[in-house]
Amino acid sequence: MRGVTKRFVIVGGVAAGATAAARLRRLDEDAEIILLERGPYVSFANCGLPYHIAGDIEKRSKLLLQTPEGFFSRYRVTVKLNSEAVSIDRSEKAITLQTGERVPYDYLILAQGGSPVVPSLPGVELPHVFKLWTIPDMDAINRYIKEKGPKKAVVVGGGFIGLETAEAFVKRGLQVTIVELMDRLMPNLDLPYGRRIAERFEAEGAKVLVGKGLSAIEEKQVILQDGTELAADLVLISVGVRPNVELAKRAGLPLGPTGALQVDSYLRTEDPCIWAAGDMVEVVSRVLGNRVRIPLAGPANRQGRIAATNAMASLAKELGLEAPKPVPYRGALGTSVVKIFDETVASTGLSLEGAKRGGIQAREATILKPNHATYYPGYEDILLTLVYEESTGRLLGAQALGKAGVEKRIDAVAVALFAGLTVEDLTEIDFAYAPPYSSANDPLNIAAFAASNARSGYCPLASIDELLPWIRGSVKVGATAYQALSPTAISKEGRGESGKEEPNPSQAPLFLDVRTYGEFQREHLAGTLHIPLDELRDRLEELPSGRPVRVISNGGYEGHLATRLLRQKGFGDVANCSGGWAVLRLLPGIPIERD
């Protein structure tokens, strides 16, 4: 703003801070902008660190997005590296650095991000134990592998960074074991996806242990809480991210219920001269409307841009000048994607479990469909789940896994979530179609058809959360047959000696597998009745009347056809197993037979 010089100080670089600095300069050529970064790099691609370890990104320099000299040359932003802010004097409007230097400000943007959680366990300070968050972390891992030649690595934590780094270690020739405290890898996804990811790692020779916690680290091994000992010459700790809020706390700025810094819808803190953005702040979930932490690069970049815009708008209002209007940050969806060797896993919004934890009566519809027309060569199957509110059909989230076309489907659902669309709306959306890219009805349309049909009662779905109790409540009937039970198949009086409810075999639904003979023989649920779809009309007498029927197909479609056929033939309680065998085979405790 010509003729007026105000000082903007930004604490933290990388995603939110560097973006905020560049945005401030685009808004005001005359503002004084100072960026304080406690580390040795102002802006680097932290999401690319595992890929450099893997060798996918060969040149380390590619990860260095900007230097202090480059920032000053292009934006006239003064960058102070290795400059840790230790206190904020809000009354005097000044930052004190660890060197004792005081840096005055007119407006302040906090963008200190987060730090990896390092549990307080014996051995975490040993020289072969690492985290991966910064360029120096990456350099230390690469140097250790080159100089020490480790053979066996244990990765503690099955989230984004843990899995990306585990893959990198596999590519570097290490024997890798992944240890995850929860019951699946990628705990933000529903169970079938976590188990499918584990299968992919195991196919590459890695070992996966879920439901296991770490007890101690020793020079040549790690010890789990159950006493298991795992050989390890290299250990990576990747169990979570905590917001860097110590500076804000010391300044008296309030934190929110998530433990992150509290900001309003304009990313302003309690102090009218201080904004904040990135991993250190809590934001609103676009789906639930509650306060959440979403430590992802995309939201951090956008928040940095918005915080800078609103800080500049505040200055303009103070001076009575024309400036950009304040921009609210309307929340985040948590859209994410991760590469698992040659496969892609992506999600947006809520998982089914996440929706239920949020108090929503939610359902899911899962399909397995080719990513494009099957008559065009090279198609690959996509496992795709839509999560929706049962009463309204409002989309709540989606998950997908496959080798091609995964992220574009999830991105489309992210837009639908932002717009508040329903599964019925999704059935009508025109997606781009040509044989090399999709089918006339895109997999998203098909998944939405399944959800819409379930809501209307046209074709009920036995959902993932219902399949789990059936399997866990399975009982042996006769010498070899198993019948899985629905949650309603628990007799109120049927309590065993333990006092827990026990299944009532007389109420068990019949599993009907309508896959082909070849598909059934490869593997199937023990005790199922097998009638291929094309023979079903001629063999209806083999189905007991009055018995609930749950239909298993390969990926859901043939099950839909069979369910419609049976319901029109007078079978009342019939439901199609959501996702078919593609999902059912991934559930824990399932009795599988192979002919």
C-alpha positions as CSV (number, residue, x, y, z in Angstrom):
1,M,0.0,0.0,0.0
2,R,1.9,2.9,-1.4
3,G,3.1,5.4,1.2
4,V,2.5,3.1,4.1
5,T,5.0,0.6,5.4
6,K,3.9,-2.0,7.9
7,R,5.9,-5.0,9.0
8,F,4.5,-8.5,8.7
9,V,6.4,-11.2,10.5
10,I,5.8,-14.8,9.7
11,V,7.0,-17.6,12.1
12,G,7.7,-20.8,10.1
13,G,8.3,-21.5,6.5
14,V,7.7,-24.7,4.4
15,A,4.0,-24.8,3.3
16,A,1.8,-22.3,5.1
17,G,4.5,-19.7,6.0
18,A,6.2,-19.5,2.6
19,T,2.8,-19.3,0.9
20,A,1.7,-16.5,3.2
21,A,4.9,-14.6,2.5
22,A,4.4,-14.8,-1.2
23,R,0.7,-13.9,-1.0
24,L,1.5,-10.8,1.2
25,R,3.9,-9.5,-1.4
26,R,1.4,-10.0,-4.2
27,L,-1.1,-8.0,-2.2
28,D,1.3,-5.2,-1.2
29,E,4.5,-4.3,-2.9
30,D,5.6,-1.9,-0.1
31,A,5.0,-4.0,3.0
32,E,8.1,-5.2,5.0
33,I,7.9,-9.0,5.2
34,I,10.2,-11.0,7.5
35,L,10.1,-14.8,7.7
36,L,11.6,-16.6,10.7
37,E,12.5,-20.2,10.3
38,R,14.0,-22.3,13.1
39,G,15.5,-24.8,10.6
40,P,18.1,-24.5,7.9
41,Y,15.6,-24.5,5.0
42,V,12.9,-22.0,4.3
43,S,10.8,-24.0,1.8
44,F,11.2,-27.7,0.9
45,A,9.0,-30.5,-0.4
46,N,8.6,-32.5,2.8
47,C,6.1,-34.7,1.1
48,G,8.9,-35.8,-1.3
49,L,11.3,-36.9,1.4
50,P,10.5,-40.7,1.2
51,Y,10.7,-40.6,-2.5
52,H,14.3,-39.4,-2.4
53,I,15.2,-42.1,0.0
54,A,13.6,-44.6,-2.4
55,G,15.5,-43.2,-5.4
56,D,12.4,-42.1,-7.2
57,I,13.5,-38.5,-6.9
58,E,17.2,-38.7,-7.7
59,K,18.4,-35.2,-7.1
60,R,18.2,-33.9,-3.6
61,S,18.1,-30.3,-4.9
62,K,14.7,-31.0,-6.4
63,L,13.3,-30.9,-2.9
64,L,14.6,-27.4,-2.1
65,L,11.8,-25.3,-3.4
66,Q,13.2,-21.9,-2.4
67,T,16.3,-20.4,-0.8
68,P,16.5,-17.2,1.2
69,E,18.3,-15.5,-1.7
70,G,15.7,-16.7,-4.1
71,F,12.9,-15.5,-1.8
72,F,14.4,-12.1,-1.5
73,S,15.2,-11.8,-5.2
74,R,11.6,-12.7,-6.3
75,Y,9.5,-11.4,-3.4
76,R,11.8,-9.1,-1.4
77,V,11.0,-11.2,1.7
78,T,13.8,-11.2,4.3
79,V,14.3,-14.8,5.5
80,K,16.1,-15.5,8.8
81,L,17.1,-19.2,9.0
82,N,18.1,-21.1,12.1
83,S,16.1,-18.4,14.0
84,E,13.8,-20.0,16.6
85,A,11.2,-17.7,18.1
86,V,11.0,-18.3,21.9
87,S,8.5,-15.7,23.0
88,I,5.9,-13.3,21.8
89,D,5.4,-10.0,23.6
90,R,1.9,-9.2,22.6
91,S,1.7,-5.8,24.3
92,E,4.9,-4.6,22.7
93,K,4.2,-6.5,19.5
94,A,7.7,-8.1,19.3
95,I,9.2,-11.6,18.8
96,T,12.2,-12.7,20.8
97,L,14.5,-15.2,19.2
98,Q,16.7,-17.8,20.9
99,T,19.7,-15.5,20.3
100,G,18.0,-12.7,22.3
101,E,17.3,-10.6,19.3
102,R,13.9,-8.9,19.3
103,V,11.9,-8.6,16.0
104,P,9.1,-6.1,16.2
105,Y,5.9,-6.7,14.1
106,D,2.7,-4.9,13.2
107,Y,1.0,-8.1,12.1
108,L,2.1,-11.6,12.9
109,I,1.3,-14.9,11.2
110,L,2.2,-18.1,13.0
111,A,2.9,-21.1,10.7
112,Q,5.0,-23.4,12.8
113,G,3.5,-26.6,11.6
114,G,3.8,-29.8,13.5
115,S,6.4,-32.2,14.7
116,P,6.5,-36.0,14.7
117,V,5.5,-37.7,17.9
118,V,8.4,-39.5,19.5
119,P,7.2,-41.8,22.3
120,S,9.1,-41.9,25.6
121,L,10.5,-45.4,25.3
122,P,13.8,-46.9,26.2
123,G,16.2,-46.7,23.2
124,V,14.5,-44.0,21.1
125,E,17.8,-41.9,21.3
126,L,19.9,-44.7,19.8
127,P,21.8,-43.8,16.6
128,H,19.9,-46.2,14.4
129,V,16.5,-44.7,15.4
130,F,15.1,-42.1,13.1
131,K,12.1,-39.9,12.3
132,L,11.4,-38.4,8.9
133,W,10.1,-34.8,8.8
134,T,12.8,-32.5,7.5
135,I,15.7,-32.5,5.0
136,P,18.2,-33.2,7.8
137,D,16.1,-36.2,8.9
138,M,16.2,-37.5,5.3
139,D,19.9,-36.9,5.0
140,A,20.6,-38.8,8.2
141,I,18.7,-41.8,7.0
142,N,20.4,-41.8,3.6
143,R,23.8,-41.4,5.2
144,Y,23.1,-44.3,7.7
145,I,22.0,-46.7,5.0
146,K,25.0,-45.8,2.9
147,E,27.6,-46.0,5.7
148,K,26.2,-48.7,7.9
149,G,24.5,-51.0,5.4
150,P,21.5,-52.1,7.6
151,K,19.7,-55.2,6.5
152,K,16.6,-55.2,8.6
153,A,14.3,-52.2,9.2
154,V,11.3,-51.8,11.6
155,V,8.9,-49.0,10.7
156,V,6.7,-48.1,13.7
157,G,3.5,-46.6,12.5
158,G,1.3,-47.4,9.5
159,G,0.2,-43.9,8.4
160,F,1.3,-41.9,5.4
161,I,4.9,-41.3,6.2
162,G,5.4,-44.7,7.7
163,L,4.1,-46.5,4.6
164,E,5.9,-44.3,2.2
165,T,9.2,-44.8,4.0
166,A,8.6,-48.5,4.4
167,E,8.2,-48.7,0.6
168,A,11.4,-46.7,0.2
169,F,13.2,-49.2,2.5
170,V,11.9,-52.1,0.5
171,K,13.2,-50.5,-2.7
172,R,16.5,-50.0,-1.0
173,G,16.7,-53.8,-0.4
174,L,16.0,-53.8,3.3
175,Q,13.9,-56.5,5.0
176,V,11.1,-54.4,6.4
177,T,8.6,-55.0,9.2
178,I,5.8,-52.5,9.8
179,V,4.4,-52.4,13.3
180,E,1.0,-50.6,13.8
181,L,-0.8,-50.2,17.1
182,M,-4.3,-50.1,15.6
183,D,-5.9,-53.1,13.9
184,R,-5.0,-52.0,10.4
185,L,-2.6,-50.0,8.3
186,M,-3.9,-46.5,7.4
187,P,-6.3,-46.3,10.4
188,N,-8.1,-43.4,8.9
189,L,-9.6,-45.8,6.3
190,D,-12.1,-48.6,6.9
191,L,-10.8,-52.0,7.7
192,P,-10.9,-53.7,4.2
193,Y,-8.6,-51.0,2.8
194,G,-6.1,-51.3,5.6
195,R,-6.0,-55.0,5.2
196,R,-5.6,-54.7,1.4
197,I,-2.6,-52.4,1.9
198,A,-1.0,-54.9,4.2
199,E,-1.4,-57.6,1.6
200,R,0.4,-55.4,-0.9
201,F,3.3,-54.9,1.4
202,E,3.4,-58.6,2.1
203,A,3.5,-59.4,-1.6
204,E,6.7,-57.3,-1.8
205,G,8.3,-59.3,1.0
206,A,7.5,-57.0,4.0
207,K,6.1,-58.2,7.2
208,V,3.1,-56.4,8.7
209,L,2.1,-56.6,12.4
210,V,-1.1,-54.8,13.5
211,G,-2.5,-54.4,16.9
212,K,1.0,-54.3,18.3
213,G,2.6,-51.6,20.4
214,L,6.3,-50.9,20.9
215,S,7.9,-51.4,24.3
216,A,11.6,-50.7,23.8
217,I,14.3,-50.3,21.3
218,E,17.7,-52.0,21.7
219,E,20.9,-51.9,19.6
220,K,19.9,-54.8,17.3
221,Q,16.2,-55.3,18.0
222,V,12.9,-53.8,19.0
223,I,10.7,-55.3,21.7
224,L,6.9,-55.2,21.4
225,Q,4.5,-54.9,24.3
226,D,3.6,-58.5,24.0
227,G,7.3,-59.5,24.3
228,T,7.9,-60.2,20.6
229,E,11.4,-59.4,19.6
230,L,12.1,-58.1,16.1
231,A,15.6,-57.9,14.7
232,A,16.3,-54.3,13.5
233,D,19.5,-52.4,12.4
234,L,17.3,-49.4,11.5
235,V,14.2,-48.1,13.2
236,L,11.8,-45.4,11.9
237,I,9.3,-43.9,14.3
238,S,6.2,-42.5,12.6
239,V,3.4,-42.7,15.0
240,G,1.7,-39.3,14.6
241,V,2.1,-35.5,14.4
242,R,1.7,-33.0,17.2
243,P,1.0,-29.3,16.6
244,N,3.8,-26.9,17.4
245,V,1.9,-24.7,19.8
246,E,4.5,-24.0,22.6
247,L,5.2,-20.5,21.4
248,A,1.5,-19.7,21.2
249,K,0.8,-21.2,24.6
250,R,3.5,-19.1,26.2
251,A,2.0,-16.0,24.7
252,G,-1.4,-16.9,26.2
253,L,-3.2,-17.7,23.0
254,P,-5.9,-20.3,23.7
255,L,-5.8,-23.8,22.3
256,G,-8.8,-25.7,21.1
257,P,-10.2,-29.1,22.2
258,T,-7.9,-30.9,19.7
259,G,-4.8,-29.5,21.4
260,A,-4.0,-27.3,18.3
261,L,-4.2,-23.5,18.2
262,Q,-7.7,-22.0,18.2
263,V,-8.5,-19.7,15.3
264,D,-11.7,-18.1,14.1
265,S,-13.2,-18.7,10.6
266,Y,-10.7,-16.1,9.3
267,L,-7.7,-17.9,10.8
268,R,-7.2,-15.1,13.4
269,T,-6.3,-16.0,16.9
270,E,-7.7,-14.3,20.0
271,D,-5.2,-11.6,19.4
272,P,-6.5,-9.2,16.6
273,C,-2.9,-8.8,15.2
274,I,-2.0,-12.5,15.1
275,W,-3.2,-15.1,12.5
276,A,-2.2,-18.7,12.2
277,A,-2.2,-21.4,9.6
278,G,-1.1,-24.9,8.8
279,D,-0.6,-28.0,10.9
280,M,-0.5,-26.0,14.2
281,V,-4.2,-24.9,14.0
282,E,-7.5,-26.7,14.4
283,V,-10.0,-26.2,11.7
284,V,-13.6,-27.1,10.9
285,S,-14.5,-30.4,9.3
286,R,-16.5,-29.7,6.2
287,V,-18.5,-32.9,6.8
288,L,-19.2,-32.9,10.6
289,G,-18.8,-29.2,11.4
290,N,-16.6,-30.0,14.5
291,R,-13.1,-28.9,15.2
292,V,-10.4,-31.2,13.8
293,R,-6.7,-31.3,13.1
294,I,-5.8,-32.1,9.5
295,P,-2.0,-32.0,9.0
296,L,-1.9,-32.1,5.3
297,A,0.1,-30.0,2.8
298,G,-2.9,-28.9,0.7
299,P,-4.9,-27.3,3.5
300,A,-1.8,-25.8,4.9
301,N,-1.0,-24.0,1.7
302,R,-4.5,-22.7,1.3
303,Q,-4.6,-21.6,4.9
304,G,-1.4,-19.7,4.5
305,R,-2.8,-17.8,1.5
306,I,-6.1,-17.0,3.4
307,A,-4.3,-15.9,6.6
308,A,-2.1,-13.5,4.5
309,T,-5.1,-12.1,2.7
310,N,-7.0,-11.5,5.9
311,A,-4.0,-9.9,7.7
312,M,-3.6,-7.5,4.7
313,A,-7.4,-6.8,4.8
314,S,-7.1,-5.9,8.5
315,L,-4.3,-3.5,7.7
316,A,-6.4,-1.9,5.0
317,K,-9.3,-1.5,7.3
318,E,-7.1,0.1,9.9
319,L,-5.8,2.6,7.4
320,G,-9.2,3.2,5.7
321,L,-7.8,1.9,2.4
322,E,-9.2,-0.3,-0.3
323,A,-8.0,-3.8,-0.1
324,P,-9.0,-7.5,-0.5
325,K,-12.1,-8.5,1.4
326,P,-11.5,-10.9,4.3
327,V,-11.8,-14.5,3.2
328,P,-13.2,-17.2,5.5
329,Y,-11.6,-20.6,5.7
330,R,-14.6,-22.9,5.3
331,G,-13.0,-26.0,6.5
332,A,-11.2,-29.1,5.3
333,L,-12.2,-32.5,4.0
334,G,-9.0,-34.3,4.7
335,T,-8.6,-35.5,1.1
336,S,-5.5,-37.6,0.7
337,V,-3.7,-40.0,-1.5
338,V,-0.8,-42.4,-1.0
339,K,1.2,-44.6,-3.4
340,I,1.6,-48.2,-2.4
341,F,4.1,-49.6,-4.9
342,D,2.1,-49.8,-8.1
343,E,-1.2,-49.1,-6.5
344,T,-2.9,-45.9,-5.3
345,V,-5.0,-45.5,-2.2
346,A,-7.1,-42.3,-1.7
347,S,-9.9,-41.0,0.5
348,T,-11.9,-37.9,1.2
349,G,-14.3,-37.0,4.0
350,L,-15.2,-39.6,6.5
351,S,-14.8,-43.4,6.6
352,L,-17.8,-45.4,7.8
353,E,-16.3,-45.8,11.2
354,G,-15.4,-42.1,11.3
355,A,-19.0,-41.1,10.5
356,K,-20.4,-43.4,13.2
357,R,-18.0,-42.0,15.7
358,G,-19.3,-38.6,14.8
359,G,-22.8,-39.6,15.7
360,I,-24.1,-40.0,12.1
361,Q,-26.4,-42.9,11.1
362,A,-24.2,-43.8,8.1
363,R,-24.1,-46.5,5.5
364,E,-21.6,-47.5,2.8
365,A,-21.8,-48.9,-0.7
366,T,-18.7,-50.6,-2.0
367,I,-18.1,-51.8,-5.6
368,L,-15.3,-53.4,-7.5
369,K,-15.3,-52.1,-11.1
370,P,-12.8,-51.7,-14.0
371,N,-11.4,-48.2,-14.3
372,H,-12.4,-48.1,-17.9
373,A,-14.2,-50.0,-20.6
374,T,-13.2,-53.7,-20.5
375,Y,-13.1,-54.0,-24.3
376,Y,-10.3,-51.4,-24.3
377,P,-7.0,-53.1,-23.3
378,G,-5.3,-52.4,-20.0
379,Y,-8.2,-51.9,-17.6
380,E,-7.6,-52.3,-13.9
381,D,-10.1,-52.9,-11.1
382,I,-10.9,-50.1,-8.6
383,L,-12.3,-50.9,-5.1
384,L,-14.5,-47.9,-4.4
385,T,-16.6,-47.1,-1.3
386,L,-19.1,-44.3,-0.8
387,V,-20.1,-43.4,2.7
388,Y,-23.4,-41.6,3.1
389,E,-26.0,-40.5,5.6
390,E,-28.7,-43.1,5.7
391,S,-31.7,-40.8,6.2
392,T,-30.8,-38.1,3.6
393,G,-28.4,-39.8,1.3
394,R,-25.9,-36.9,1.9
395,L,-22.4,-37.9,0.9
396,L,-20.0,-38.2,3.8
397,G,-16.9,-39.6,2.3
398,A,-15.2,-42.0,-0.1
399,Q,-12.3,-44.4,-0.3
400,A,-10.7,-46.1,-3.3
401,L,-7.8,-48.4,-4.1
402,G,-6.5,-49.6,-7.4
403,K,-3.7,-49.2,-10.0
404,A,-5.3,-46.5,-12.2
405,G,-7.9,-43.8,-12.0
406,V,-8.2,-43.8,-8.2
407,E,-7.3,-40.3,-7.3
408,K,-9.5,-38.7,-10.0
409,R,-12.6,-40.5,-8.5
410,I,-11.8,-39.3,-5.0
411,D,-11.2,-35.8,-6.3
412,A,-14.6,-35.8,-7.9
413,V,-16.2,-36.9,-4.6
414,A,-14.3,-34.2,-2.8
415,V,-16.0,-31.6,-5.0
416,A,-19.3,-33.3,-4.4
417,L,-18.7,-33.2,-0.6
418,F,-17.9,-29.5,-0.8
419,A,-21.1,-28.9,-2.7
420,G,-23.2,-31.0,-0.2
421,L,-24.4,-33.4,-2.8
422,T,-26.3,-36.7,-2.2
423,V,-25.7,-40.2,-3.6
424,E,-28.8,-39.6,-5.8
425,D,-27.1,-36.5,-7.2
426,L,-24.0,-38.5,-7.9
427,T,-26.0,-41.0,-10.0
428,E,-26.8,-38.2,-12.5
429,I,-23.4,-36.5,-12.9
430,D,-21.9,-36.7,-16.4
431,F,-18.3,-37.8,-16.0
432,A,-15.9,-37.7,-19.0
433,Y,-16.1,-40.9,-20.9
434,A,-14.1,-42.6,-23.7
435,P,-13.1,-46.2,-23.6
436,P,-9.5,-45.6,-22.5
437,Y,-10.6,-43.5,-19.5
438,S,-13.9,-44.7,-18.1
439,S,-17.2,-46.5,-19.0
440,A,-20.5,-45.0,-20.0
441,N,-21.5,-45.2,-16.4
442,D,-18.4,-44.3,-14.4
443,P,-17.5,-46.4,-11.3
444,L,-18.7,-43.4,-9.3
445,N,-22.1,-43.6,-10.9
446,I,-22.2,-47.3,-10.3
447,A,-21.3,-46.9,-6.6
448,A,-24.0,-44.2,-6.3
449,F,-26.5,-46.5,-8.0
450,A,-25.8,-49.1,-5.3
451,A,-26.2,-46.6,-2.5
452,S,-29.4,-45.1,-4.0
453,N,-30.9,-48.6,-4.5
454,A,-30.1,-49.5,-0.9
455,R,-31.7,-46.4,0.4
456,S,-34.9,-46.9,-1.6
457,G,-35.1,-50.6,-0.7
458,Y,-34.9,-51.7,-4.3
459,C,-31.7,-53.6,-3.5
460,P,-30.7,-53.7,0.1
461,L,-27.0,-53.9,1.0
462,A,-25.3,-55.8,3.7
463,S,-22.8,-53.2,4.7
464,I,-19.2,-53.6,5.9
465,D,-20.1,-52.8,9.5
466,E,-22.7,-55.5,9.4
467,L,-20.4,-58.1,7.8
468,L,-17.9,-57.8,10.6
469,P,-20.3,-59.0,13.3
470,W,-21.4,-61.8,11.1
471,I,-17.9,-63.1,10.7
472,R,-16.9,-62.5,14.4
473,G,-20.1,-64.2,15.5
474,S,-19.7,-67.2,13.2
475,V,-20.6,-70.6,14.7
476,K,-19.9,-74.1,13.5
477,V,-22.9,-76.0,12.2
478,G,-22.3,-79.7,11.7
479,A,-18.9,-81.1,10.8
480,T,-17.6,-78.4,8.4
481,A,-20.2,-75.8,7.6
482,Y,-20.0,-72.3,8.9
483,Q,-22.9,-69.9,9.0
484,A,-22.2,-66.3,9.7
485,L,-24.7,-64.3,11.7
486,S,-26.2,-60.8,11.4
487,P,-26.2,-58.5,14.4
488,T,-29.9,-59.3,14.9
489,A,-29.1,-63.0,15.1
490,I,-28.3,-62.7,18.8
491,S,-30.9,-64.1,21.1
492,K,-31.6,-61.8,24.0
493,E,-31.7,-64.8,26.4
494,G,-28.7,-66.5,24.7
495,R,-25.9,-65.5,27.1
496,G,-23.1,-67.9,27.7
497,E,-21.1,-68.5,30.9
498,S,-19.0,-65.4,30.2
499,G,-22.2,-63.3,30.3
500,K,-21.7,-62.2,26.7
501,E,-24.4,-62.6,24.1
502,E,-23.9,-65.7,21.9
503,P,-25.2,-66.3,18.4
504,N,-28.4,-68.2,17.8
505,P,-27.7,-70.6,14.9
506,S,-31.4,-70.9,14.0
507,Q,-31.5,-67.2,13.0
508,A,-28.4,-67.4,10.8
509,P,-28.7,-66.0,7.3
510,L,-27.7,-68.2,4.4
511,F,-24.8,-67.1,2.4
512,L,-25.4,-67.6,-1.3
513,D,-22.4,-67.3,-3.6
514,V,-23.3,-66.6,-7.2
515,R,-19.9,-66.4,-8.7
516,T,-18.7,-68.7,-11.4
517,Y,-17.4,-72.2,-10.7
518,G,-13.8,-71.1,-11.3
519,E,-14.1,-68.0,-9.0
520,F,-15.8,-70.1,-6.3
521,Q,-13.2,-72.9,-6.4
522,R,-10.3,-70.5,-6.0
523,E,-11.6,-69.4,-2.6
524,H,-14.9,-69.0,-0.9
525,L,-16.5,-68.6,2.5
526,A,-16.8,-71.9,4.2
527,G,-20.3,-73.3,4.3
528,T,-21.8,-71.1,1.6
529,L,-24.4,-72.4,-0.9
530,H,-22.9,-72.0,-4.4
531,I,-25.3,-71.4,-7.3
532,P,-23.8,-69.5,-10.2
533,L,-25.9,-66.5,-11.2
534,D,-26.8,-67.9,-14.6
535,E,-28.2,-71.1,-13.0
536,L,-30.1,-69.4,-10.2
537,R,-33.5,-69.2,-11.8
538,D,-33.5,-72.9,-12.4
539,R,-32.3,-73.9,-8.9
540,L,-34.4,-71.7,-6.6
541,E,-35.8,-74.8,-4.8
542,E,-32.3,-75.3,-3.2
543,L,-32.8,-72.1,-1.2
544,P,-34.7,-72.7,2.1
545,S,-37.8,-70.6,2.4
546,G,-38.1,-68.1,5.3
547,R,-34.3,-67.9,5.7
548,P,-32.5,-64.6,5.4
549,V,-30.2,-64.7,2.3
550,R,-26.9,-62.7,1.9
551,V,-25.6,-62.7,-1.7
552,I,-21.9,-62.9,-2.5
553,S,-20.6,-61.9,-5.9
554,N,-17.2,-60.9,-7.1
555,G,-17.5,-57.2,-6.7
556,G,-21.2,-56.4,-6.1
557,Y,-22.8,-56.3,-9.5
558,E,-23.8,-59.9,-10.0
559,G,-25.0,-59.9,-6.4
560,H,-27.3,-57.0,-7.3
561,L,-28.8,-59.0,-10.1
562,A,-29.3,-62.0,-7.9
563,T,-30.8,-60.0,-5.1
564,R,-33.3,-58.4,-7.5
565,L,-34.2,-61.9,-8.9
566,L,-34.8,-63.4,-5.5
567,R,-36.8,-60.6,-4.1
568,Q,-39.1,-60.8,-7.2
569,K,-39.4,-64.6,-6.6
570,G,-40.8,-64.1,-3.1
571,F,-37.7,-64.3,-1.0
572,G,-38.2,-61.5,1.5
573,D,-35.0,-60.9,3.5
574,V,-32.4,-60.7,0.8
575,A,-29.4,-58.4,0.7
576,N,-26.4,-58.0,-1.5
577,C,-23.0,-58.1,0.3
578,S,-21.5,-54.7,-0.3
579,G,-18.3,-55.0,-2.3
580,G,-18.9,-58.8,-2.7
581,W,-16.0,-61.2,-2.2
582,A,-13.5,-58.4,-2.9
583,V,-14.4,-57.0,0.6
584,L,-15.6,-60.2,2.4
585,R,-12.2,-61.9,1.9
586,L,-10.5,-59.1,3.7
587,L,-12.4,-59.2,6.9
588,P,-10.7,-60.7,10.0
589,G,-11.5,-64.2,11.1
590,I,-13.3,-65.3,8.0
591,P,-13.2,-69.1,7.4
592,I,-12.0,-69.5,3.8
593,E,-12.0,-72.7,1.8
594,R,-10.2,-73.5,-1.4
595,D,-11.1,-76.3,-3.7
